[in-house]
């Protein structure tokens, strides 16, 4: 029995040694991950806290909300820059749709207001801080998803350069919204 175990162990070691210099098989490409950065949609991101909201006017006409995980929120509140590793920021974008029902209510009570609400989803974007994984983009990994699928590699190639004007804020455009 001992001899059988010794032979089996020797065979295992020899086969391992024979393949030691062979390249590791390529990892299968994760179709749910963003090209270049490999960022996936973080589970539970819709439960993150609000950093700020914005309206994109003009041709796009969108409503946008920026959310942060606990690490990002703490850094935002404290003004910590650069952001610590583990910080994640989500930007959710919707069409800016006129809200006719709300407008009727405002009209009925003589309020001179008009309202709009989040309409159809446009996309969701993520920034993930990991200085070891993303050294070539100041520690940030980027992702842009539409209908739950990552957008093109060409689009992702522009992420870091698009954020370059915010270099003095660790490449994050958004400021933490002030308390009312």
N, C-alpha and C positions, 0 to 999 in steps of 0.2 A: 504494500500500500504506500509506504514511504517512497519507494522507488518510482511509483506511478506519479505521485505528487511532485517529486523532484523533476521528472521528465516533462510534466505538464508546465511547471514553472520555467524550466529551461526553454521550452518551445515558445512560451509567451514572451520571455525576455529576448530571444533571438528574433522573433517576428517584430517586436517593438523596435529593436535596434535596426532592423532592415529598413524600416520606414521612418527612422528618426530624421533623416535628411530630406525626406520627401515633403514638398509644400503641403500645408494644411489645406483641406478642401475649402473652397470659397463658401462663405456663409450665404445662405439663400437671401436674396434681396427681399426686404420687408416692404411689400406694396403699400403698407399703411404708414410708412415713415417718409418724411420729407427727403427729397434728393439732397445731396451734398452733406447735410447736417444729421440726418437720421432721426429727427425729432418726430415723435408720435403724439397723438392727442392725449394729453394727461387725463387719467380717469378722475372724475369729480371736479373738473375745472370750473363748471358752472356754479359750484358752491364757494368759489373763492370770493374774496372781498373786493368791493369796487374801489378802484384807484381814481378813476375819473370817467366822464362821459364827454362826447364831442359830436358835433354835427359837421359833416363834410358837405359843403355847399357847392353849387355849380353843377357841372355835368353829372357827377356821381350821385349827389344828393343822398347821403347816407346818414344814419344814426349809428354811433359807435360807442361801445363801452369797453373800458380797459379794466381787467381784473388781475389780481395778484395772489399768488399763494402766500402763506404766512411769512415766509422769508422775505419776499418782495415787499409785502405790506409793511413789515417792520423797517426795512431799509427806506421805503418811501416816507414813512412817518418821521424817521430820525434823520432823514437827509443823507444817509450813508451812500457814498459813492467812492470807489466803484461798488456795485452791488456784490454781495457775497455769493459764492458758489451755492447753487440750489435755488436761487431766486428764479421764479417763472412768472411771466406776464402773458396774459391772453388779451387779444383785441378782437371783439366780436362785432361784425358789421352787418347791418340790415339796410334795406331800402327805407327811405324816410317817406312814409305814407301819410297823406292827409287823413285825419280822423273825423269823418263827417258826423258821426254820432256825438262825439264830444262837442263839435262846433254847434250842433243843434241845441245842446244843453246851454252852452255859453250864450247863444242868441236868445234863448227863452228867458234867461235871467238878466239880459241886457249887459253882459260882459263883452267888451270889445276884443275878444281873443279868438285865435284860431289854434288848432292843435294838430300835432302829427304824432305818430307812434311807429314803433319798429314794425316794418312790413316783412317782406320776404328776406330770408337769410342770404347774404352775399358771400361771406367767407369768414373764417376764423384764423387768426395768426397767433403764433407763439414765439416768445424769446425765452431761451433757457440758458442760464449762466452756469458754465462749467469751464473754468480757466484751463484745465488740463486737456479736456476733450476738444475745445475750440480755440486753440492759441492763435490761429491765423485771423480770427474775427473778434479780437479783443475779449475772448472768453464767452462769446454769445453764439448759441446755435439758434437757427431760425426755422420757421415752418409756416406754410400757408396752405390751408385746406378749404376746398369747396365741396359741399355735399359729402363731407367726411373723407374725401380723397385728396392726397397731396397734389399741389399744383406742379407745373413743369420745372425741370431743372433750370431752364433759362430764367424763369421768374425768381427762383431761389438764388441764382448767381447775383442778382441785383440787391438782395436784402441788406448785406453789410454796407455796401456803398450808399444805399439810400439812407441808412442811419448815420452816416459819417457826419452830417451837419450837427448832430447831437453828441459829438465826441466828448464835449466838456461835461455832459450829464451821463456819462458811461453809455452813450449810444441809445438812450431812452428819451423819446420826445415828451412823453406824458409827465406832468407833475401831479402830485397828490392833491386832490380837490380839497379845498378848505372847508372846514366845518361851517354850517350855516348859523 
